[in-house]
Amino acid sequence: MGIDGRKIKDNRETVCTLCGGEEFYEDRKRGETICTSCGCVAGEGTIDTGPEWRAFTAEERESRERTGAPMSVMVADKGLSTTISWSNRDASGRPIKASTRASIYRMRKWQIRTQAHSSDQRNLRIALNELKRLSSQLGIPHETRERSALIYRKALSKKLARGRSIESVVAAAVYLACRIHKIPRRLDELADESRIDRKKLGQAVRLLIRYLDMKIPLPSAKNLIPRISADLGVQGRTIRRATDIIEDARQKGITVGKDPGGIAAAALYIAGIIEDDRRTQREIAQASNVTEVTVRNRYKELVKNLQITMDPSEGRFA
């Protein structure tokens, strides 16, 4: 179908009067709604809610748009307030006269003051800057950053940030957002990048979970496999085998109460031996941010409970 139409499914629980079909084709150029089964025109005179102008390049679209940037929770005022530029030039690009610069300076100063007139607004501005810095350091995607900002805004509205450091609450919000989006970021990483104590970070995380009434999925070793395997440079078949080992261990309840990093490290170690893609325990421990003792203990538990036997003739697991 062309660019002037699209295939839609009517959500109003209506059907075609001729054939009873429920899928329609919306012809935007003609303003008609057509049944895809028999071609019956089910509706006409559809209102076009798009712009009245056309643009063929990104530059044309940007120059013809008459609206600003969309609302964003990553900005303290959500991008709704106006800004007086420091360039001292008018809309046409001409320099502002010296006689009016003083008044422009006063308006600019009061504009800045009105944007941060309360303690909550000042707290939010500092917190969002810290959130951007921390998210950039950890390489967190944009949608996860927005979820972190929403979590912090909820915590600020319920006065949970009062009496606590902004860094700890921001780090807790980022950690919970990563848990929700199943992004492998551990508590130790957040503590290192945010320069706060791990104990305080854990307290902030438990506080947000308790009072914000959020459904946070449990950390899974399966989510850590892609990141650890990327650092180790293992092959695809090894990753698949490690994922199968973790799934078998989860179904038998072996992973309950265990650190996901240790389970993921042990599964990769076993999978590397099975697929002849070996990595040493030290390499896996460093990539997983656990100790070699933890890797060995989890490795023994998985081999014993999953009944993985060693074939001495080939030097690999059967």
N, C-alpha and C positions, 0 to 999 in steps of 0.2 A: 504494500500500500504506500501511497505517496506521503510527502511531508505535511500535506494539508489535512490529514485525517489520522485517526488512531482507532484501534479495536478496543472496545470497552464492554464491561458487563454491568448491566443495569442493576443498581443496588436497591431499587424501589419495589422489587418483587413483582415487576410487570413482565408480561410476555407478549410476543408478537401476536397480533389479532388473526393472522392468516395461518402461520405454521406452528405457533407456540414456542418459538425459539427465545432464548434468554440472553443471547449475545448480540450486541449491536455495534455498528461501525459509525463513528462520529466524523462526518465530513465538515471540517471547520471552514473550508472555503465557501461551501454552499449553505452552511448552517443547518444541515439535516442530520438526522439520526436514522440509520438504515439497518435493517435486520440482515445479519450475515448469512442466514440460511436461505431466505427466499427473495431478499432484495426489497422488501416492503419498506416504505418511508414511514417510520413510526413517529417522527417528530420533525418539525421544521421551525425556522426562525430562532435558532439557538443564539444566545447572546455571546459574543466574543469578549472575554474579560482581559485579553492581552493588550499590549500597547498598540496604538494606531500607526506607529512607524515601523519601518523595517530596517534591519541592520545585517550586513553580510560579513563584517569583520568585528573583532573584539574592540578595536579602536572606535568604530562607528557606534557600537552598542554602548560603550562607556560615555561617549560624548553626547548621546541622545537621551540617556537615562536621566530622569528628573527626580530620582529618589536617592537617598543615602544608603549607607551600609545597613545590613539587617541587624536586628537586636542580637546581642551576644552576652551570655552570662560570664564571659571572661573579662568583661569590663565592669568596673564598679557601678557605673550608672547605666549599664547595659547599652551604651552608645546612643542614648536619647538626648543628652545635653549638647548644647552648642559649644563651639570653640572659637576663640578670637586668636587669629594667627599672630605670630611675633614678627612677621615679615614687614610690617608697616607699609603694606600696599593694599589698594582697594581691589574690588572685584575685577576691574579691567587691567590690573597689573601696574597701574600708575602709582608713584610714591605718594604717601599721605602728606599733606601740608604740615609744616612745623607747628602751626597754630592749633591743630587738632590732635597732635600726637599726645599731648598731656592728657586730654580727655579719654583718648583711646587706651592709654596706659592705665588710667584709673578703672575703666570698665573691664580691662583684661584682669587686673588685680582682684576686683570684686567677683569676677566670673570664676576665678580659681578658688576663691574663698567659699563661694556658695556651693561648689561641687564637693567640698569636704567640710561641712559645717558641723557634723556630729561625730562622736567617737566611733560609732559603728561604721560610718562611711570611711573614716581614716583607717580603721582596722581592716576593712574590706579591701581598700586600695593596697595596703602593705601586704595583705595575705595573697591577693591575686598576683602581685609581682613575684612573690616568693613561689607561688604555685607554677607560674610560667618558667621560672628558673629551674625548679626541681624537675618539672616535666621534661624540660629540654635536656637536662643532664641524664635522665633515665631513658630518653627516647620514647616517650609515651605518645600515642596518636591523639589526634584532635578531639575525637568524640569522648575519649577517656578523660581528657583535660576538662571538657565541659561537665562531665559527670562529677569530677572532683570539685569543680566550682559550685555546682548545685549542692553537693553534700556540705561544703563549708558554709554556704549561705543558710542552709537549714540549721546548722550548728550555731551560727551567729544569731539567728532569729530566736533560738531557744536559750540563749545566754550560756552556751556550753564552752565558749572560748574565753569567758571571763575568768581571770585568775590563772590562766594557763598561757604558755608561750604560743605565739602565733605559728612558729615553725612546727611545733609538735602537732597542732590541730591540722595544719595544712598537710603535713606528711601523712597523718592518719587518714585524711580525706583521699589523698592520692592512692594510698595503699588499698583502701576499701573500693575505690573505683577500679583499680586494677583487678581486684578479686571479682568484682561484678562482671567485668569484660573478659575475664579469664586470661589476663596478661601475666606472664611469669615474672613477678617482681616480689622479692622476699623482704621480710621486715628488716633484716640486717642491711640490705642495700639502701632502703629508705633512711635508716638511721645514719649510715655513713655519708650519704649525699646531703642530708638535712642538718648534719652536725649537731644532733641531739642524742641523748642517751636512749638506748634501746628500751630500757625499762619505762621511761616516760612516754615513749612512742607507743608501747604496748598498752599503757594505761589510757592514752588518748583514743586508741582504736576501740578498746572495750567500752569506753564512755560513749562514743558515737553509736556503736552497735546497740547499746542499751537504751538510749534515749531517742534515737531517730527512727526506730522501728523499721529497719531495713532488712531485707532478706539477702544475706551474704552467703554465696556458695562456699563450701569448704575447699581449702586448697588441695589441688590434685597433683600428684606426681606426673600424670600424663601431660599436664600443661607445661611442665618444666622441660620435657624431653626435647622439643624443637630448639630451645635456646641453648641447652647444654650440648646437644649434638652439633649445633652450628659452631660453637666455640671449639669443639674437638675435631670437627671436619670428618665425621663418620659418614658412611654410605647410607643410602636410602633403605636398603634391606635390613641394616642394623637398627635403624630407627623403628621400622615396622615391627621387628622382633621384640625390641624393648617395650614398645607400646602393648604388644600382646602379653608380655610377661606381667606388666603392671595391671592389665585388665584381669588376668587370671588371679593375681594376688588380691585384687580388690574384691572379686567375687567370693574368694575364700576367707575374706576378713583379715588378711595379713597386714594390710596397710593401716588398720585402725590404731590410732595413737602413735603412729610413727611419723617422723619428719619427712615430708614429701621429697626434699632434696636428697636424703639418704636413699629412699626407695628408687628414685629416678637414677641416681648414680649407680646403684647396684644392678638395676635392670640393664643399663647401658653396658656395664662391665660384663654381665653374663651374655648379652646379645653380641658383644664384640667377639667373645670367644666362640660362640656358636657359628657366627657368620665369618669367622676368620678375619675380623676387622678389629684387632686388639688395640686397646689403650691401657696404659698402666693405671694402677689404683691411684697413684699420686696425680696423674694428669686429670683423671675423672674427678678426684676430690677437689682439686683447685678450680675446675670449671663449675662444679656444683656448689662450691663454697661450703663444703663439709670436710671433716677430718678423714684420714685414711682408715682409722679405726671404725668409724661409722660405716664406711663403704664395706669393710670386711664383715662387720656384724650383720648388716642388712643382706649382704650377699649370701652368707651362711643360712640365714633365715629363709630366703627365697629358695635356695637350692634344696633345703630340707623339706619345707612345706609344699613346694610345687613338685617334689620328687624328680628333680633334674639330676640325672646320674652322669658320672664322668666316664668316658671311654678312654682308658689308658693307652690303647693302641694308637688312637688318632690324636690324643691330646686335646680333645674338645668334648663338649657336652653332647649327649645323645638326645 
